[in-house]
């Protein structure tokens, strides 16, 4: 399986994400934000955490208009798998691939700590490796992770079983305790917590490992 990990100016989790994909068995290609196309044969794209373009204007807003973001959008629209973590989630929202917005944390402070998540659906390649309702621990590190959406969007996400993860003890004020959501075709996942920082015992836990193993396992069956 082949994964592409995008690097924007200000990305700081791109190496971590590449290592997580490699640990799950993927061959990883690193891709620069100015590239206009993804490498041939890519199965899954990862958009990493960090502070792309210094979070100028809005978090992820400039990155979402980069040449590679346009290629990622085309890839997703053609049915490709895309994982956006933290700043990557913000980029996915700014591209329109996922609904809603990521706002300043309700406490107006940067939050960096392990948090409890509840797996809300196993009906996706990203979450199939967990049990529905499973409680896992994954780190967060963000200043703008407060997921917001209007009532209609929230109702649609709930009704279509597209909430992937919820916070057990909400660290940022996100509506409906939402930590991660899926696209309508369930092949795009955006989440604020960092599963790539929970794949080895050296991280203090391995609860993120099943996410990467699950998506690569699904790709192996296609």
N, C-alpha and C positions, 0 to 999 in steps of 0.2 A: 504494500500500500504506500502511496506517495502523499505526503503532506507538504503544504507550503505555509511558512510562517512569515508574515509581513512585518517589516520594520519601517516605522515612521521616525522622523526627528523627534526625540523625546521618549520613544519606547524604552522601557527598562525591564520588561519581562519577556522579551522575545527569545532570549536564550533559554530561559526557564521553560517556555512553552515548547520550544524545539526539543529540549531534553525529555520532556514528558511524552511527546509523540514518539520519539526514538525509543524510549523505555517500553512503550506499548508495541513496538515492532515496525514503526513506520520509517520509511526513507524520507528525510526532511530536506527541503530546499528553502533557503532563506531568500526572501524577495524584497527588493527596495521599493519605497513608495513611488518613485518616479517611473518604475517599469509600467508599461502600458498593457502588458498581457501577463497572465499566469503561465508558468512553464507547462508544457504539454504533459498530459497524463496525470494531472493532479486529482486526487480523490477527495481531499478535505483541506480547507484553508483555516488557519488560525490567525486571529487578530489579537495581539497581546495587550497587556496592561501597560500603564505608563502615563505620560503626559504629552501626547502627540501635539507637536507645534506649540508646546508650552500651555496647552489648554486655552489658547487665545480665542477670543470671541465666545465660543461655547466648547465644552469638552467634546472633542471628536469632530467638530464642525469643519475644520480645515482638512483634516485627514479624510473625511468623507467625500471631499471634492478632489482628491488626488487621483492621478491616472490609475493607480493600482486599485483604488476603491471602486472605480467604474468597472474594472475587470472582475473584481470580486462580486459585484452586483450582478453582472451578466452570468457569472458562474452559478450563483445562487438561483437566479431566475431560470436557469437550465436544469435545476434539480441537484446542484452540488451541495455538499455538506460544508457548513461554515460554523466555526466556533469563535465567538467574541467574548473575551474576558475583561472585565473592568473597563479600561479605556476602549477596549475592543467592542464591548457592549454599547458604549456611548457612540462609537463610530457606526455600528449597525443601526442604531436608532436614527442617527443623522442621515444615513443613506435612505431611510424609509424601508429597509428590509424587515425591521421590527417596529411595532408601534410604541407610542409613549415618549417619555422624556426622562432623563436622569438629572435631578436637581441637586442643589447644595444640601448636604446633610442637615437634618432638622436641628441638630445640636451645634451647627456652624463650626464644627471642628473635624479635622482629619481623624479617621478611625482606622486603627491598625491593630488587629487582634484576631485570634481564632473565634469563629462563631458557629453556632449550631444551625444546621439546615434540615428541613424535612423534605424528602423526595415526594413530590406531589403526583407524578405520573411516571410510569415506566414505558409508556408508549412513544418512545423515541430511541434512536440509536445511542444518544448521549446518556440516557438514564436507564436503559434496559438492564444494565449490570447491577442495579440496586433493587431492593424490594420496595414496593409502593408503601409509602409511609415511613420508610427507613429514616433514621436520624443520623446525620453525619456531621463531622466537624471539618471546616475548611477556613483558611484565613481570609480576612478582608483587609484592604489597604486603599482607602479612597476618601475623597473630600466631597465628591458629587455622586453619591450612590443612591440617592433618594428617588426611587422609581415612582413616577407619577403618570397617570392616564385618566381620561374622563370616564364617567360611569359606563358609557356605552362600550368603550374599549375594554374595561375591566370585565364587564358582563360577557363580552365575546371571548376573552381569554379564558374565563372560568367555564363557559358553556362548551367551548371547543377543547377543553382539557389541555390548554397550552401553557399553564403555569408549571414550570419544571421544578423549581425550588422555592420554598418560603423560609424566611428567617424564623427560628424558634423564639429568639429574643431580639427583636428588630433593632439594629444598631444605628439606623439612619433616618427613620421616619417613612420608609417606603410604603405606599398604599398597599393594603391587603397583604402586608409583610412580604411582598414579592422580591425574590433574590435573583430569579432567572426565568426567562420566557422563551417559548418556541415560536417559530414561524408557522403559517397555516399548513405548509407541507411537512412540518416537523423536522426539517433538515437544517434549519438555522437555529442555533441556541445562543442567546446572549445572557450572561450572568455576571454579577458584580464580584462575588467571591472567587478566589484563585485556586482551582483544583490542581493546577500545575505546581503549586507549593505544598501539596499534600500527596506525594507519590512515593515517598521513601521514609523509612523510620528516622532518618537524619532530619527530616522535616518536622518530626514530632507526631506524625500520623500519616496514614496511607489512604484516607477516604476519597481522595481525588483519583486514585488509580483506576477505579472501575469505569469512570467516565471515558477515559482515553481507550481503555481496552474494549469498551462497549461499542464505540463508534468504529474502531478498526475491525472489530469482529463482524459488525453489520456490513461493512464494505467488503470483507472477505467472502460474504455470501452472495454478493451481487454480481 
